[in-house]
Amino acid sequence: MFALAMTFAAPARAQDTRLPVGVSFSILADIVKSVGGDRIDVTTLVGPDQDTHTYEPTPADVAKLSGTKLFFVNGLGFEGWLPRLMKSSHYPGQLVTVTKGLKPRTMVDDGKTVTDPHMFQDPERVKTMVDNIAAALSQADPAGASYYAERAKNYRGALDDLIKWADKQLAAIPPSRRVVLTSHDAFGYLGQRFSIKFLAPEGVSTQSEASAKDVANLIRVIRRTGIRAVFMENISNPRLVQRIAHDAKVTVDGKLYSDALSKNPEATTYLQLFQYNIRALATAMKDNR
């Protein structure tokens, strides 16, 4: 379905003339590749199943970036290590923040109001990210502007199809059952778009530590409301969620893909990742009381 939306004829470009670009993490790298196609050569710092929140840049990362013309990042504090990397690398290229122009949601984390950086969990917002990517690539490679515009248009169409498909998958689930427990608070934008309430013992970053009080409160909520949709994440240690599920006497439904793609075939691209998550969520929420 979505693969067809991204299929069209376009001229290839010799590898040695491709525009070299860097990307901070795997989900964004896939979106950049979808827009840039054969005209770009992508270097990704944080790969599949890796946690961008806890990532520590290395001298090898500085070397990787030194040969790129653009460096695409999410921004909004998602890459907490970014200021250090920029300072140590003296990056000579252009830093492109793909969330530019989007209004972020805020949330309370450890008693403080913070910005939620996980905009890529909302396909509607990803369309603006795609436009920002296409604009930056076109500025750096004017000869490819029409190529990038066509690919961006096709990818936005795939995102529109994805949103319509997700709405259909979730349509039969009443609001009272749209409650999910996950490891950390990464799905707020998805919840906002599709009217799902996500609970999490950890905050906006996986570096946040859940307090004993927060864990106890979550267990009480699960017992009181009958939540059965409980998930681990591909980037997080599963022990905390497993402990909460055990104490609340519920079963962990599996895992969701939050901040990274995976080497597993169901989530090697952003579109696949989103489809997998929606299917898993819809199935689990149907079991909520």
C-alpha positions, 0 to 999 in steps of 0.5 A: 500500500505505502510502498506503491505511493513511493514508487516512481521513475527518477534518474539515478546519480553516480555514487561519487557525485552524491551529496554527502549528508549526516543524520542523527538517528535511524528514523530520521535517516530513513525519512531523509533517504526517502526524500533524497533517493539516489542523489544523496549518501547518508551517514547515520550516527545512532543506528537501529535499536539504539537509544538516541537519548543515552548515546555518547558521540565518539571521535569516529562520529566527528570523523564521519561528519567531517565529510558531510555537507548537511547534518539533519537532526530532530532538535528540541533536545532529542539529541541531548549530546548535540551541543557537545558534538557541534563544539568538539567537531567544529562542523563545517557544514549546515545543521538542519533541524527538521522540526523547524516551524512546528509547534511542540507539545509540552509535558510535565517531567519530574515536576518540570514543564518540558518540550516533547521532542518526539514529533516523528510519532505523528505522521502529520507533523512528519509531512512538515519535516519532509518539506524541511528536508526537501528544502535543505537538499534543494538548496545544497543541490539545486540541480536536484530540486525537482527530483527532491520535490517529487520524492517529497510529494510522494512521501507526503502522500504515503503519510496521508495514506498511513494516517487514513489507514491508522484511523480505520484500525482504531475506529472501533475502539472506544475512548475508555479503552484507549489507554496504554502503558509504555516504558518512557513517554515517547508516544505523546504526539501519537496519542494526541493525533489518535486520541490514545492516553499513554502512561509511562514510568519514565519521562520524556527521556530514557535517562529519566528514572522512575520514582517508587511513588510513580511506579506504585501509582501506575500499578494502582491505575492499572488495577483500577482501570483494567488496562491490558495494553502494556508494552516494552520498547525496542530501545529500553530495558524491559525490566521496569515494565515487566516488574510493573506488569507482574505486580499489577497482574497483567501480561506484557503485550510485546514491544513498540518501536519508539525512538529507533528503527530495528533490524527486525523486518517489521520496522526497518523503515518509518512507514513499517514501524508506524504500521506495526505499532498501530496494529499492536496497539489496536489489538492490545487496546481491544482487550482493555476492560 
